[in-house]
Amino acid sequence: MANDALCRIGHGFIPVELAERLRQNKPVACATTASLFSTLAGYPLDSLKSRLQASRAAVSVPQMAVTVMREEGIAGFFRGLWVPLFTISVVRATSFSIYNNTKELLHAHHWFDRPRILDVGVSGGAGGATAGALICFGSARRSRLSNLGEHLVDAVMKHSNL
């Protein structure tokens, strides 16, 4: 690849097309990256919490951490990470995109676009409310479809005498 097809970012180079796509989708790229890192950083504690909830013995957090480290090593703290890493990242990136696009839409129509605390608060609040409502609606739809699927499986099992 020729040097003119690369764009300098920090101390490295990436293809110009990729750099342009990242610029165009900056909110999504930033939200996804932040979500991936925050999920990765917080997962060991979430893993310990889940283990403590499933444990029948009275065990402290440090005791559980020592047990996991001794029996499974560092990988034990990250077992099962991939599913939440991707699902949570998609939800967070979608939520932030809705929030950001709502604010941009308001500002494009010159609604709440002045640099005053009231305008910033209202446009941010509208963006947050829109993102929350749409994400909750999507979660409710997934839940309803999941429940419908369970009922269908139960009905098939019942009628097939399995």
LOKEMI-961174 format. One record per atom (N, C-alpha, C, O, CB): x negated, y negated, z negated; residue in one letter. Coordinates in steps of 0.2 Angstrom, whole numbers, padded with zeros to 4 digits, always signed. Last residue first. Glycine has a CB too. Layout:
<pts>
XYZA...
</pts>
This chain:
<pts>
+0216+0177-0123L+0209+0178-0124L+0207+0176-0131L+0202+0177-0133L+0205+0173-0120L+0229+0177-0117N+0228+0181-0122N+0220+0183-0123N+0218+0188-0125N+0231+0188-0121N+0232+0167-0108S+0228+0172-0105S+0226+0178-0110S+0223+0183-0109S+0222+0170-0102S+0238+0158-0116H+0242+0161-0111H+0239+0167-0108H+0242+0171-0105H+0244+0156-0105H+0228+0153-0124K+0234+0156-0127K+0238+0160-0122K+0240+0166-0124K+0239+0150-0130K+0219+0148-0115M+0217+0153-0119M+0223+0157-0122M+0223+0163-0122M+0212+0151-0125M+0226+0138-0109V+0224+0143-0105V+0222+0149-0109V+0224+0155-0108V+0218+0141-0101V+0228+0130-0121A+0234+0132-0117A+0232+0138-0113A+0235+0143-0113A+0237+0127-0113A+0215+0126-0124D+0219+0130-0129D+0225+0133-0125D+0226+0139-0127D+0221+0125-0134D+0212+0119-0112V+0208+0125-0114V+0212+0129-0119V+0212+0135-0118V+0201+0123-0117V+0221+0108-0114L+0221+0112-0108L+0218+0119-0109L+0220+0124-0107L+0218+0109-0102L+0216+0102-0126H+0223+0105-0125H+0224+0110-0119H+0227+0115-0120H+0228+0100-0125H+0204+0098-0121E+0204+0103-0127E+0211+0106-0127E+0211+0112-0127E+0203+0100-0133E+0207+0088-0112G+0204+0094-0110G+0204+0100-0115G+0205+0106-0113G+0196+0092-0108G+0213+0079-0120L+0217+0083-0115L+0214+0089-0113L+0217+0094-0112L+0219+0078-0109L+0202+0075-0127N+0208+0078-0131N+0212+0082-0126N+0214+0088-0127N+0212+0073-0134N+0195+0069-0116S+0192+0075-0120S+0198+0079-0124S+0198+0085-0124S+0187+0072-0125S+0204+0059-0113L+0202+0064-0108L+0199+0070-0111L+0201+0076-0109L+0198+0061-0103L+0203+0051-0125R+0210+0054-0123R+0209+0060-0118R+0212+0065-0118R+0214+0049-0120R+0190+0048-0125S+0193+0052-0130S+0199+0055-0128S+0200+0061-0129S+0194+0047-0136S+0189+0040-0113R+0185+0046-0114R+0188+0051-0119R+0188+0057-0118R+0178+0044-0115R+0198+0030-0117R+0200+0034-0112R+0196+0040-0112R+0198+0046-0110R+0198+0030-0105R+0191+0025-0128A+0197+0027-0129A+0199+0032-0124A+0202+0037-0125A+0203+0022-0130A+0180+0020-0122S+0179+0025-0127S+0185+0028-0128S+0186+0035-0128S+0176+0022-0133S+0185+0009-0114G+0182+0015-0111G+0181+0021-0115G+0182+0027-0113G+0175+0013-0108G+0190+0001-0124F+0195+0004-0119F+0192+0010-0116F+0195+0015-0115F+0197-0001-0114F+0178-0002-0130C+0183+0001-0134C+0188+0005-0129C+0190+0011-0130C+0186-0003-0139C+0173-0010-0119I+0169-0004-0121I+0174+0001-0125I+0174+0007-0125I+0163-0006-0125I+0182-0020-0118L+0181-0016-0112L+0177-0009-0114L+0179-0004-0112L+0177-0019-0107L+0181-0026-0131A+0187-0024-0129A+0186-0019-0123A+0189-0013-0123A+0192-0029-0126A+0167-0030-0131G+0170-0025-0136G+0176-0022-0134G+0177-0016-0134G+0171-0029-0142G+0167-0039-0120A+0162-0033-0120A+0165-0028-0125A+0166-0022-0123A+0155-0035-0122A+0176-0049-0125T+0177-0045-0118T+0173-0039-0118T+0176-0033-0116T+0175-0050-0112T+0169-0053-0136A+0176-0050-0137A+0177-0046-0130A+0180-0041-0131A+0181-0056-0138A+0157-0058-0131G+0157-0052-0136G+0164-0049-0136G+0164-0043-0136G+0155-0055-0142G+0162-0069-0123G+0158-0063-0120G+0158-0057-0124G+0159-0051-0122G+0151-0065-0119G+0168-0076-0133A+0172-0074-0127A+0169-0068-0124A+0172-0063-0122A+0174-0079-0122A+0157-0080-0140G+0162-0076-0143G+0167-0073-0138G+0169-0067-0139G+0167-0080-0148G+0150-0087-0131G+0147-0081-0134G+0152-0077-0137G+0152-0071-0136G+0141-0083-0139G+0159-0098-0129S+0157-0093-0123S+0154-0087-0126S+0155-0082-0123S+0152-0097-0119S+0159-0103-0142V+0165-0100-0139V+0164-0096-0133V+0167-0090-0132V+0170-0106-0137V+0146-0106-0145G+0150-0101-0149G+0156-0098-0146G+0157-0092-0146G+0152-0105-0156G+0143-0116-0135V+0139-0110-0136V+0143-0104-0140V+0143-0098-0138V+0132-0111-0139V+0153-0125-0139D+0153-0122-0132D+0149-0115-0132D+0151-0110-0129D+0150-0127-0127D+0149-0129-0152L+0156-0126-0151L+0156-0122-0144L+0159-0117-0144L+0161-0132-0151L+0136-0134-0150I+0137-0128-0154I+0144-0124-0153I+0144-0118-0153I+0136-0129-0161I+0132-0138-0133R+0135-0140-0140R+0136-0133-0143R+0137-0128-0140R+0141-0144-0139R+0129-0140-0119P+0124-0138-0124P+0126-0140-0131P+0122-0144-0134P+0117-0140-0123P+0143-0134-0110R+0139-0140-0112R+0134-0137-0118R+0136-0132-0121R+0143-0146-0115R+0152-0125-0105D+0145-0124-0103D+0140-0130-0105D+0135-0131-0103D+0145-0125-0095D+0166-0122-0106F+0161-0121-0112F+0154-0120-0110F+0150-0116-0112F+0163-0115-0116F+0167-0120-0089W+0171-0120-0096W+0166-0118-0101W+0162-0113-0100W+0177-0114-0095W+0163-0121-0076H+0162-0127-0081H+0166-0126-0087H+0168-0132-0089H+0163-0133-0077H+0163-0109-0070H+0169-0113-0069H+0169-0119-0074H+0174-0123-0074H+0175-0109-0071H+0150-0104-0074A+0151-0106-0067A+0157-0110-0066A+0158-0114-0061A+0152-0099-0063A+0153-0102-0087H+0149-0107-0086H+0149-0109-0078H+0149-0115-0077H+0142-0106-0087H+0161-0090-0086L+0164-0096-0089L+0160-0102-0087L+0163-0108-0086L+0164-0095-0097L+0152-0082-0080L+0158-0083-0077L+0161-0090-0080L+0163-0094-0076L+0163-0078-0077L+0142-0081-0090E+0140-0084-0083E+0147-0086-0080E+0147-0091-0076E+0136-0079-0079E+0150-0074-0100K+0147-0081-0101K+0145-0084-0095K+0147-0090-0094K+0141-0080-0106K+0152-0062-0093T+0157-0066-0095T+0155-0073-0096T+0158-0078-0094T+0161-0063-0102T+0139-0057-0091N+0143-0059-0085N+0149-0063-0087N+0151-0068-0083N+0145-0053-0081N+0135-0054-0104N+0132-0059-0101N+0136-0062-0095N+0136-0068-0093N+0125-0056-0098N+0145-0044-0108Y+0144-0050-0112Y+0141-0056-0108Y+0143-0062-0107Y+0140-0049-0118Y+0142-0035-0098I+0149-0038-0098I+0148-0044-0102I+0151-0049-0100I+0154-0033-0102I+0129-0032-0102S+0130-0034-0095S+0137-0038-0095S+0138-0043-0092S+0130-0029-0090S+0130-0027-0115F+0127-0033-0114F+0128-0036-0107F+0128-0042-0106F+0119-0032-0115F+0138-0015-0111S+0141-0020-0116S+0137-0027-0115S+0140-0032-0114S+0140-0018-0123S+0128-0008-0103T+0135-0010-0101T+0138-0016-0105T+0140-0021-0102T+0140-0004-0100T+0118-0006-0113A+0117-0010-0107A+0123-0012-0103A+0124-0018-0101A+0113-0006-0102A+0125+0002-0122R+0123-0005-0124R+0121-0009-0118R+0123-0015-0118R+0116-0004-0128R+0129+0013-0114V+0134+0009-0118V+0131+0002-0119V+0135-0003-0118V+0137+0013-0124V+0116+0018-0111V+0121+0016-0106V+0126+0011-0109V+0128+0006-0106V+0124+0022-0103V+0110+0020-0123S+0107+0015-0119S+0112+0013-0114S+0112+0007-0112S+0101+0018-0116S+0118+0031-0128I+0119+0024-0132I+0116+0019-0127I+0118+0013-0127I+0114+0025-0138I+0115+0041-0119T+0122+0038-0119T+0122+0032-0123T+0126+0027-0120T+0126+0043-0123T+0101+0042-0120F+0104+0040-0113F+0111+0037-0114F+0113+0032-0112F+0104+0046-0109F+0099+0045-0133L+0095+0040-0130L+0098+0038-0124L+0098+0032-0122L+0088+0044-0128L+0108+0055-0137P+0109+0048-0139P+0105+0043-0135P+0107+0037-0134P+0109+0048-0146P+0101+0066-0129V+0108+0064-0128V+0109+0057-0130V+0112+0053-0126V+0112+0069-0131V+0087+0066-0134W+0089+0064-0127W+0096+0062-0126W+0097+0058-0122W+0087+0070-0123W+0086+0071-0147L+0085+0064-0146L+0088+0062-0139L+0091+0056-0138L+0078+0061-0146L+0084+0083-0152G+0091+0081-0150G+0091+0074-0148G+0097+0071-0147G+0096+0082-0156G+0072+0080-0164R+0075+0085-0160R+0082+0082-0159R+0086+0079-0163R+0076+0091-0165R+0063+0071-0170F+0066+0069-0164F+0070+0074-0160F+0072+0073-0154F+0060+0066-0159F+0059+0077-0181F+0062+0071-0182F+0066+0068-0176F+0070+0064-0176F+0057+0065-0185F+0052+0088-0176G+0058+0089-0180G+0062+0083-0181G+0068+0083-0181G+0056+0092-0186G+0039+0083-0172A+0045+0084-0167A+0051+0085-0170A+0057+0084-0167A+0043+0090-0162A+0031+0083-0183I+0034+0077-0181I+0040+0078-0176I+0044+0074-0176I+0029+0072-0178I+0036+0099-0190G+0031+0094-0188G+0035+0088-0186G+0041+0087-0187G+0027+0097-0182G+0044+0108-0196E+0045+0107-0189E+0040+0103-0186E+0039+0102-0180E+0052+0105-0188E+0041+0110-0210E+0043+0116-0206E+0043+0115-0199E+0042+0119-0195E+0050+0117-0209E+0035+0097-0214R+0031+0104-0216R+0034+0109-0211R+0030+0113-0209R+0032+0106-0223R+0045+0088-0210M+0038+0088-0207M+0034+0094-0208M+0030+0096-0204M+0034+0082-0211M+0056+0093-0217V+0056+0093-0210V+0049+0093-0207V+0047+0096-0202V+0060+0086-0207V+0051+0091-0230T+0053+0097-0228T+0053+0098-0220T+0051+0103-0217T+0060+0099-0230T+0049+0077-0230V+0044+0081-0231V+0045+0088-0229V+0041+0092-0226V+0042+0082-0239V+0062+0073-0228A+0057+0071-0224A+0051+0075-0224A+0048+0078-0219A+0055+0063-0224A+0069+0077-0240M+0071+0080-0233M+0065+0079-0228M+0064+0083-0224M+0078+0077-0231M+0062+0069-0249Q+0061+0077-0250Q+0063+0080-0243Q+0060+0084-0241Q+0066+0080-0255Q+0066+0056-0246P+0059+0058-0245P+0058+0066-0245P+0054+0068-0242P+0055+0055-0251P+0080+0058-0248V+0078+0057-0241V+0071+0058-0241V+0069+0062-0236V+0079+0049-0240V+0084+0072-0259S+0083+0065-0258S+0080+0064-0250S+0078+0069-0247S+0078+0062-0263S+0097+0084-0261V+0090+0083-0258V+0090+0075-0257V+0094+0072-0254V+0088+0087-0252V+0107+0096-0266A+0106+0089-0268A+0098+0087-0266A+0094+0089-0270A+0108+0087-0275A+0113+0107-0253A+0109+0105-0259A+0108+0098-0260A+0108+0094-0255A+0102+0109-0259A+0119+0107-0241R+0123+0109-0247R+0119+0107-0253R+0122+0106-0258R+0125+0116-0247R+0117+0096-0227S+0114+0100-0232S+0118+0101-0238S+0122+0097-0240S+0107+0097-0235S+0123+0087-0219A+0124+0094-0217A+0121+0099-0223A+0123+0105-0224A+0121+0097-0211A+0118+0075-0223Q+0125+0076-0224Q+0127+0084-0223Q+0132+0086-0225Q+0128+0072-0218Q+0104+0077-0221L+0106+0076-0228L+0114+0078-0228L+0116+0081-0233L+0105+0069-0230L+0104+0077-0207R+0102+0083-0210R+0104+0083-0218R+0106+0088-0220R+0095+0084-0210R+0108+0064-0204S+0113+0070-0202S+0111+0076-0206S+0115+0080-0208S+0112+0071-0194S+0097+0057-0210K+0104+0056-0212K+0109+0062-0210K+0112+0065-0215K+0107+0050-0210K+0087+0062-0201L+0087+0063-0208L+0094+0063-0211L+0096+0067-0215L+0082+0059-0212L+0092+0056-0189S+0091+0063-0190S+0091+0065-0197S+0094+0070-0199S+0084+0065-0186S+0091+0043-0192D+0097+0045-0191D+0097+0053-0191D+0102+0056-0194D+0100+0043-0184D+0077+0042-0194L+0081+0040-0200L+0088+0043-0198L+0091+0046-0203L+0081+0033-0201L+0073+0044-0180P+0071+0049-0186P+0075+0048-0192P+0077+0053-0196P+0063+0047-0187P+0080+0034-0173Y+0082+0041-0172Y+0079+0045-0178Y+0083+0049-0181Y+0080+0044-0166Y+0074+0021-0172G+0079+0023-0177G+0081+0030-0178G+0084+0032-0183G+0085+0018-0176G+0066+0021-0160A+0063+0019-0167A+0068+0021-0173A+0065+0023-0178A+0062+0012-0167A+0075+0025-0150L+0069+0029-0152L+0066+0028-0159L+0064+0032-0162L+0063+0028-0146L+0084+0014-0151T+0086+0021-0152T+0080+0026-0154T+0081+0029-0159T+0090+0024-0146T+0075+0004-0147S+0078+0004-0154S+0081+0011-0156S+0081+0013-0161S+0084-0001-0154S+0071+0008-0134F+0066+0007-0139F+0069+0007-0146F+0066+0010-0151F+0062+0001-0139F+0083+0008-0127L+0079+0014-0127L+0074+0013-0133L+0073+0018-0137L+0075+0014-0121L+0087-0006-0129S+0091+0000-0132S+0087+0006-0132S+0087+0010-0137S+0097+0001-0128S+0077-0013-0122A+0078-0014-0129A+0082-0008-0132A+0080-0006-0138A+0082-0020-0131A+0080-0008-0109T+0073-0007-0112T+0074-0007-0120T+0071-0003-0124T+0068-0012-0109T+0093-0012-0107T+0092-0005-0107T+0085-0003-0110T+0084+0001-0114T+0091-0002-0100T+0092-0026-0108A+0096-0022-0113A+0094-0015-0113A+0094-0012-0118A+0103-0023-0111A+0083-0028-0097C+0081-0030-0104C+0085-0026-0109C+0083-0024-0114C+0082-0038-0105C+0091-0024-0086A+0084-0021-0088A+0082-0022-0095A+0079-0018-0098A+0079-0024-0083A+0102-0032-0088V+0103-0025-0088V+0096-0022-0090V+0096-0017-0094V+0105-0022-0082V+0096-0045-0086P+0100-0043-0092P+0100-0036-0093P+0100-0033-0099P+0106-0046-0092P+0089-0044-0073K+0086-0045-0079K+0090-0043-0085K+0087-0040-0090K+0083-0052-0079K+0092-0041-0059N+0095-0037-0065N+0092-0038-0071N+0092-0033-0075N+0096-0030-0063N+0083-0049-0052Q+0090-0049-0051Q+0094-0046-0056Q+0100-0048-0058Q+0092-0046-0044Q+0070-0044-0057R+0073-0051-0058R+0080-0052-0057R+0083-0056-0061R+0069-0056-0054R+0071-0031-0053L+0071-0032-0060L+0073-0040-0062L+0076-0041-0066L+0064-0031-0063L+0070-0034-0039R+0076-0030-0042R+0076-0031-0049R+0082-0033-0052R+0076-0023-0041R+0057-0039-0038E+0063-0043-0036E+0070-0040-0039E+0074-0044-0042E+0064-0044-0029E+0049-0028-0042A+0049-0035-0046A+0055-0039-0045A+0058-0042-0049A+0043-0038-0044A+0052-0019-0032L+0054-0018-0039L+0054-0024-0043L+0059-0025-0047L+0050-0013-0042L+0047-0026-0021E+0054-0025-0021E+0056-0023-0028E+0062-0025-0030E+0055-0019-0016E+0033-0027-0025V+0037-0033-0024V+0044-0031-0024V+0048-0035-0028V+0035-0037-0018V+0027-0014-0036P+0029-0016-0029P+0034-0022-0029P+0038-0023-0034P+0033-0010-0026P+0016-0021-0048I+0021-0017-0046I+0023-0019-0039I+0022-0024-0037I+0027-0017-0052I+0001-0021-0058F+0004-0023-0052F+0010-0018-0051F+0009-0012-0052F-0001-0023-0046F-0005-0028-0074G-0004-0023-0069G+0000-0026-0063G+0001-0032-0062G+0000-0017-0072G-0005-0037-0084H-0011-0035-0082H-0011-0030-0076H-0016-0027-0074H-0015-0032-0088H+0009-0046-0079G+0005-0045-0085G-0002-0043-0082G-0005-0047-0078G+0007-0039-0089G+0011-0042-0063I+0015-0042-0069I+0010-0041-0075I+0008-0035-0075I+0021-0037-0069I+0010-0045-0046R+0006-0045-0052R+0011-0046-0058R+0014-0052-0059R+0000-0050-0053R+0016-0035-0033C+0017-0041-0037C+0013-0040-0044C+0014-0035-0047C+0025-0043-0039C+0012-0030-0017L+0012-0029-0024L+0013-0036-0028L+0011-0041-0025L+0006-0025-0027L+0010-0032-0004A+0016-0029-0006A+0017-0027-0013A+0022-0024-0015A+0017-0022-0002A-0003-0037-0003D+0002-0042-0003D+0009-0039-0004D+0014-0042-0005D+0002-0045+0004D-0011-0025-0003N-0011-0030-0009N-0005-0035-0009N-0002-0036-0014N-0017-0033-0010N-0003-0011+0004A-0007-0017+0004A-0006-0021-0002A-0001-0021-0005A-0005-0021+0011A-0004+0006+0000M+0000+0000+0000M-0004-0006+0000M-0009-0006-0004M+0005+0000-0006M
</pts>
